[in-house]
Amino acid sequence: MQTRTLGKTGLKVSAIGFGAAEIGFANVTVDDASRTLHAVLDAGVNFIDTAAAYLTSEELIGQALGHRRSEVVLATKCGAVEGFSKSDWSKEGILRTVQKSLKHLKTDYVDLLFLHSCGELEMKWGEALQGVEAARDAGYTRFVGYSGDGPAALWAAGCGRFDVIETSLSILDQEALSLHLPIAIKNNLGVVIKRSLGNAVWRYTAPPENEYHLEYWKRWNALKYDFATQDSQHIAAMALRFTAFQPGVHCAIVGTTRPERLRHNIELLAAGPLEPAVEQHIRNTWKARADQYWVGQI
């Protein structure tokens, strides 16, 4: 597994990370989560991304990986909680959430703590930044970051108070390439990519019920890439390679409850960057056909 230095943090992270939202929302058992998480580490993936909002995800990770904590670059998120049904951007609220997260994760600290889709105004004028910085000062986290998209991510990338940005980027989500990723590169921020495969919506022959999958499915059908008629494996390979080898990207998150899928993604990445003409086709198609209101998904 290729590793990269996560910007100015100096952390060495695998080029593919594991997104633990799915194990929290899919109501998997402790045994199933444990098998998945151990397979993730055994495959060479060392970056695990979770959040207070991902229901049981943190607890499952804590039960499965407590004795392998030293092998993991562990990231969680705060502010949004309880399956995104609530949020608390106050300093004290964030500290309470982080303390609960550490208890669930069975660890004294996380390597990264992200503000989870916090709005620009909350960051500028509220206590949210004070909260994550207080968590860092208390030793609850080594580094702080922002997870989100659009104008808020642009402000976060340039404000000088974050170490890492987590943002959406895929063949179906390219706003970051011209908006905030250049600022993150300039400021030597770590860059973690969420939804790196755009939920692989090319698998669906009919509109999916999941709202996040549905949004990307609509984009997939509107963009009409010239490789859209290829088989699913070929499309997945192109999509992952497009995302993971963009300049400035350090880790592309893939979420699944099936370890074999993650291993397959690792194999796809071994092919290296896309040919320049193919990548240019993807960028040109996006510029020509993307809706101006298409932004990243939470």
C-alpha positions, -999 to +999 in steps of 0.1 A: +000+000+000+014+034-010+017+058+019+018+096+018+027+124+042-005+142+053+006+177+047+022+196+076+010+171+102+038+147+092+015+117+096+021+089+072-012+077+058-022+050+033-033+064+000-067+047+006-085+052+039-114+034+054-146+053+058-165+039+088-198+056+083-213+026+066-206+002+095-224+027+118-255+032+097-258-004+084-265-018+118-237-044+115-228-067+144-197-063+165-183-095+150-189-083+115-174-049+121-144-065+138-138-088+108-140-058+084-118-035+105-091-062+110-091-070+073-087-032+066-056-030+087-042-063+074-046-050+039-022-021+047-048+006+052-039+027+083-063+056+080-098+052+096-123+080+094-154+080+117-176+107+133-199+112+163-227+115+138-222+080+124-244+063+150-226+032+164-195+036+143-172+049+170-183+022+195-177-006+169-142+007+162-134+009+199-145-026+205-127-040+175-094-022+174-086-011+210-055-034+210-044-023+176-046+015+183-009+020+175-014+008+139-041+034+132-042+070+121-076+076+137-099+105+127-133+115+141-156+145+137-176+166+160-204+192+159-229+171+141-242+142+162-269+115+164-270+106+127-269+143+117-302+149+135-286+174+158-256+197+159-238+216+187-211+241+176-205+256+211-171+252+227-185+232+256-207+211+233-177+201+211-156+192+242-184+170+255-188+153+222-151+147+219-149+132+254-178+109+245-161+099+213-129+090+231-148+068+255-165+051+226-133+046+207-115+033+238-085+057+234-070+087+251-067+107+219-074+108+182-049+118+156-074+141+138-105+159+149-126+175+122-154+200+125-182+182+107-198+203+079-198+234+101-210+265+083-187+294+074-204+318+098-202+294+127-165+291+121-159+329+117-181+342+146-190+312+168-172+289+192-166+260+169-130+267+162-124+274+199-138+240+207-115+219+185-085+240+195-094+235+231-096+197+224-062+199+209-048+218+238-063+193+262-045+164+244-077+149+230-064+152+195-031+158+178-043+178+149-075+197+139-093+198+106-124+208+087-147+184+069-170+200+043-173+216+009-181+249-009-174+284+005-170+270+041-142+247+029-126+276+010-126+297+041-112+268+062-084+261+038-072+297+039-078+307+076-046+293+089-061+275+119-066+240+104-040+212+097-062+191+074-091+195+050-115+166+043-136+173+012-156+157-016-138+149-048-147+124-075-156+122-112-191+134-100-178+161-076-150+183-089-157+216-073-128+213-050-102+211-078-108+248-087-122+262-054-104+252-022-079+224-031-054+250-046-055+269-013-050+237+007-019+229-014-005+264-010-009+261+028+006+226+029-026+212+045-033+175+046-061+166+022-084+137+028-111+129+002-146+117+011-170+101-013-140+094-036-161+070-058-192+091-058-210+061-042-203+041-073-238+050-087-230+035-121-241+002-105-278+013-105-301+007-134-329+026-116-329+056-093-316+046-059-336+052-028-307+066-007-308+104-011-270+107-013-268+080-039-297+095-058-279+129-061-248+113-076-269+090-098-285+121-114-251+136-120-238+104-135-266+104-160-263+141-168-225+140-174-226+111-199-189+103-198-177+085-229-167+055-208-201+052-191-210+021-212-179+002-199-183-025-172-186-015-136-151-026-127-135-005-155-155+026-144-146+021-107-109+019-117-110+051-137-130+069-109-106+059-081-075+066-101-089+100-110-095+110-074-065+094-056-038+109-079-050+145-080-022+168-069-024+176-032-046+146-024-031+124+004-058+099+012-090+088-006-116+073+017-136+043+006-164+030+028-178-006+027-188-034+050-172-059+026-134-062+030-130-078-004-142-046-020-115-026-002-088-051-013-101-047-048-098-009-046-062-013-035-055-034-065-071-008-088-049+019-074-018+000-083-023+009-119-012+045-111-026+078-124-049+080-154-035+087-188-034+125-193-059+124-222-084+104-201-081+127-171-086+157-194-117+142-209-132+139-173-123+175-165-136+188-198-169+169-195-174+183-160-167+219-171-191+215-200-220+197-184-219+201-146-246+222-129-233+252-111-252+242-080-236+208-077-217+208-044-202+180-022-223+157-001-221+154+037 
